[in-house]
Amino acid sequence: MTSPLYFAQTAEESQITEFFTESVGQWRSERRYYTLPEGETKEMVSIITIRFLEPGCDELQKLAKMHNLPDIASLICGTHVSWDTDSVTGKKESKGSTLFGALGSTLYRDRGFATSKPVTAQYYFPNPKTLCLRTEYNNSVFEEELKLIGEKYRTRQSIISRAGEQLMIGQYLEKRID
């Protein structure tokens, strides 16, 4: 007999695979960051490109090694996300990429939002089109919600906290361009 825990992991893994697959493509991301408590805002625009990563591919094996996973082919799927960001004034802000790999209810990443070191996030789905993540490192907590809206839009919200105090809120509207 299969345990209920096995079914829960299978359902989560099925949902993350579907979410990642539906996110594939190129997106124009309009972002607004609010620094708290001052309320200072910063607006940016990014072009984000998302590729789906199949189980056992070289990128997921590399990611599994970074996290010292015992079976380097154990990540069930993932994504490669690249971005090119400018401020709304046209100033170049950042360009880069990151890898995500899923196993159970954990997302493994090759880098975090505020660190170049590998990090993990716990994830769950309040509904099939909304992915919620919680990442903790360097005494900070990063809570993110990504919501697919139809086939052409995504919204994201990020809340960054330290020592129980919210420091920044990021809100994003992403439109599929490819």
Salt bridges, closest charged atoms under 4 A:
GLU22 OE1 - LYS129 NZ 2.63
GLU30 OE2 - ARG28 NH1 2.47
GLU30 OE2 - LYS175 NZ 3.71
GLU43 OE2 - ARG32 NH2 2.73
GLU59 OE2 - ARG51 NH2 2.68
ASP84 OD1 - LYS92 NZ 2.67
ASP86 OD1 - LYS92 NZ 3.30
GLU93 OE1 - LYS42 NZ 3.35
GLU136 OE2 - ARG134 NE 3.03
GLU143 OE2 - ARG134 NH1 3.26
GLU144 OE2 - ARG109 NH1 3.83
GLU174 OE1 - ARG154 NH2 2.80
GLU174 OE2 - ARG156 NE 2.80
